[in-house]
Amino acid sequence: MKSKWFPLGRRSLLFGVHQFIWHPWMVYRAWKSLYGRPGWREWICIIIHDWGYWSTPNIDGPKGRRHPELGARIARRLLGDEYGDLVLYHSRYYARLRGRPPSKLCWADKLSILYEPKWFYILRARLTGEIHEYQRNVKKNAGLELSHGECFDWLRDEFRKAVMAHRADVMPCAEAKE
């Protein structure tokens, strides 16, 4: 399955972790829980934000990290710079690279894993082979050698902590809600 015709990013979009129907639905649910119902422009950004994976041989490698560029170009052309930035800076990598804070879409994207049924996420990650990249990243970054289920649990917890660490940016009225 490792060919230029069916790279990892394309597999991810078709039937993996970034599946083009399921993943935007999970991001929508996370957006709604963080910010309320998105407007139609935000909804378009949620749908297209990961389309740049289509030709990438990896998810978190050098080419995979550039995936926001395509969605950002589309959003910029259709909706203007504000929405192009919403998509581009859903990537913490791009936000750091440009000295900008991550966009609201970043936090909804990260929080979307909380809405994923564990078994379904792992099934999709196994089908594409993405799970192996995620496990390598966890081992490299955290020094942990984890099973598929443990890897999912670890990622879910890390993403939840990342969103909570930026809670003031994500939910400026969070204190009022408590």
C-alpha positions, -999 to +999 in steps of 0.1 A: +000+000+000+030+023+002+029+039-032+028+074-046-008+066-057-020+057-022+002+077+003-006+076+040-023+111+040-047+099+012-055+068+031-061+089+062-086+111+044-104+082+027-107+058+056-084+068+084-081+091+113-088+122+091-116+106+072-132+134+051-168+129+065-163+115+100-134+137+112-150+170+103-182+158+121-161+152+153-144+186+149-178+202+145-190+186+177-158+198+195-162+233+181-198+234+192-188+224+228-161+250+229-176+280+211-212+272+202-226+264+167-201+275+140-212+298+112-212+285+076-178+299+070-163+281+100-181+250+089-164+251+055-131+256+072-138+226+094-145+205+063-114+215+043-088+220+070-071+186+065-074+183+027-037+189+023-030+154+035-041+141+001-006+138-013+015+134+019+035+103+027+032+110+064+010+128+090+035+144+113+067+143+091+081+172+070+054+169+043+025+161+066+033+192+087+026+213+056-009+199+051-027+231+063-014+251+033-040+237+008-070+242+030-057+277+039-054+286+002-089+274-005-103+292+025-084+324+017-097+324-019-133+316-010-137+334+023-109+358+028-077+360+049-093+356+083-106+322+073-073+313+056-056+320+089-082+300+108-072+269+087-035+276+085-031+281+122-051+250+131-016+236+130+004+244+161+035+239+139+025+267+116+014+289+145+049+285+161+066+289+127+049+323+121+049+335+157+011+334+159-013+318+184-031+287+172-065+294+158-098+283+173-099+255+148-067+241+164-084+235+197-116+221+182-094+198+161-075+186+191-105+182+213-124+162+186-106+130+198-128+132+229-158+125+207-142+095+190-152+060+200-119+044+209-126+012+189-135+031+158-105+055+159-081+025+164-097+006+136-092+034+112-057+041+124-048+004+119-064+002+085-042+031+072-011+023+092-013+057+109-012+041+143+025+031+137+035+067+131+016+078+162+033+051+182+067+061+169+060+098+178+049+088+213+080+068+218+103+095+204+086+124+223+075+108+255+098+078+257+068+055+260+062+022+241+025+018+241-001-006+226-026+008+201-052+013+229-027+029+253-015+051+225-051+063+218-056+070+256-023+088+258-031+110+227-066+117+240-052+128+274-024+149+258-048+167+235-073+173+263-044+188+284-033+210+255-068+224+251-071+230+289-037+247+290-051+272+265-085+274+281-084+312+285-077+315+247-102+288+238-130+298+262-125+334+274-157+331+294-148+298+310-148+313+345-183+327+340-195+292+331-182+276+363 
